[in-house]
Amino acid sequence: METATTRSTNIRERAKDAARQEIARVALRLFTDHGFEGTTADQIAAAAGISRSTFFRYFATKDEVILGQFEQKGHELVAEVRARPSSESAWQALHQGFLEVVRRGSSDIGSDGTTFRLAQLQVYNGALRAAGLNQRAQWRSLLAPEIASRLGASFDDDPRPAALAAAAIGCLETAVVMWGRSGGRADLEHLLDMAMSELGRP
């Protein structure tokens, strides 16, 4: 049963998450407008209407703004794959789960453009591409146990879960890069579906 204390804590956590996401949106806009290296934490704080110290309460560095977005997407991917029907194969669950995350993320393209800005940064900033590689390795680690469960396998000594996770992430990365290079004109969901459908052929 939820207590008043629990409700209060949940409200504070939701408010904190909302503030963090708003700061991240402001930062991503500045990064794409002025370049990642050309944007300072002070500029982000000013544009977000907060103090410099408040910015650093949410993010240890400006790099963490980007890494936090990658981390969040990883957890979303795992949650969607986990939610897929047990009747689906491991690859089908990855395919449909990834499409759902892209479908949901694409809804902000026409509003604040967070998804597009993040994709653009991935494509054009070498340091962030490298950071993204490390983060996607963590995605594989998060996804492998879910895939292993569907296969009835151990992700510690069976290569299939990690291989399937890597293949799915590779499809997503390729689709995002192509979409970013198109200036957001291509259909990201369609690009991903094409890639994953091809790998899913018998």
HELIX and SHEET records of a PDB file:
HELIX    1   1 ALA A    4  HIS A   34  1                                  31    
HELIX    2   2 ALA A   41  ALA A   48  1                                   8    
HELIX    3   3 ARG A   52  TYR A   58  1                                   7    
HELIX    4   4 ASP A   63  ALA A   83  1                                  21    
HELIX    5   5 ALA A   90  GLY A  105  1                                  16    
HELIX    6   6 SER A  106  ASP A  108  5                                   3    
HELIX    7   7 THR A  114  TYR A  124  1                                  11    
HELIX    8   8 GLY A  126  LEU A  151  1                                  26    
HELIX    9   9 ARG A  160  ARG A  181  1                                  22    
HELIX   10  10 LEU A  188  LEU A  199  1                                  12    
END                                                                             
